[in-house]
Amino acid sequence: MTVDITAPTPLRIAIVGGGPGGLGTAIALQKIPNAEVTIYEQATVLREVGAGISIGANSWKVLELLGVADRVDTGHETWTVLNLNGRSGEEVHRREKPQSTTGRPPVRTQRTKLQSALLSAVKPGTIKLSKKLIKMEDHGASGISLTFKDGTSTTADLVVGADGIRSLVRDTAFPSYPDTLKFTGTTIWRTLLPWSAVSDLDPRFGTTAWWHTPTTHVYFSPVGEGLWEIAARAWHDPAVHSASKVSWGVPVANEHVESHFTEYLPQIRSALARVPPGGWREFAAFAGPEMPTLTAWSNRVVLVGDSSHALSGAFGSGAGFAMEDGWVLAQALAYYANDVSRALALFNEIRLPYYAKMYQYLGSEATRRAKKLEDIGNPSFDERVRGKVVSDGGGKLDWIYQNDIE
């Protein structure tokens, strides 16, 4: 192929959502000539909600391409990752990660560190806060209008939906999709606390690890700067609890969290009990089916990040995927001199099969685990724990965790 040398068309780009995907997309797009980029974020203050985030080779690569990798300068190196039986302490699986292709170590760090690094590279004036999208309309050649809760509106030539798993951009462009998005039954409680508050309990708590029962797990990991993360998960029947669940973090009582993990080892229960009152935030996992396309409205709407693949963080690299999406989108627009029709078709051709492969992998793994338990017949507690553990990588997932998006 030869590069299109046509002068870039002036392009008004509206990015809805100011998380890592929206920020990464803005950084990539602001390097394109004749592209006017604005992020519309519903929050009044831009901050990350959650606790820790993993940055591996695939995420480091895109952070380097965005020019911000060196600004993420703290974290806990996760060369070793453990899966253990939460009741007996048995080590079920140990993963020793390969040397990173970027030369940077895989780390678990605070989500705020990634957010700050990305924010530092976004041009001043790009982000508009308190802009909760309530309506999006297609006006053909005149553009797409966006109306916000505060009564203001704007018009864009291209809308990027970076507004997460409950995306209004996606749900407007694909109006049947909201009916397919369901609470998976997984509830997550997250917090950060000082490592010094738990360091006396178990030396294994200094290693990134999942501690399991058949229907729950507790994730412990240092995240650098003397902080330690807990992410605890339990099953809640969707038939009973769906109406009360939301995907963002809401405060929850300590006693409520601890009540789900009474089967665990004493030192794990002690760690949960040392979370200060008000320290927990609850999140619910939602998932939806594979999208038939990531673009809409004659290639003038495009989805990035969780809005494009409702997988409930199944691979633990959602921010990396979202930033990859943004970088690919920018390269496609640059290649086609801001011709959105051709550029978005290329974006779709590159990223849609990637996410389709993820859905296929998750389906095959669910089938494999179910078959394994069926073969056992009447599995014990320990057998069910061994059957549920899926390693976050290994050679068969290098296409994710060692992905070089460039």
RAGI-V968738 format. One record per helix or strand. SS is the DSSP state (~ for helix, > for strand). FROM is the first residue (numbers start at 1). TO is the last residue. If there is no record, write none. Layout:
SS;FROM;TO
SS;FROM;TO
This chain:
>;11;16
~;20;29
>;35;40
>;52;55
~;57;66
~;69;71
>;76;77
>;80;85
>;91;96
>;107;110
~;111;119
>;127;128
>;133;138
~;140;142
>;144;148
>;153;156
>;158;161
~;168;173
~;177;180
>;182;194
~;195;197
~;203;206
>;209;212
>;216;224
>;227;235
~;238;244
>;250;251
~;254;258
~;266;273
>;281;287
>;295;296
>;301;303
~;305;307
~;318;335
~;340;376
~;381;388
~;395;401
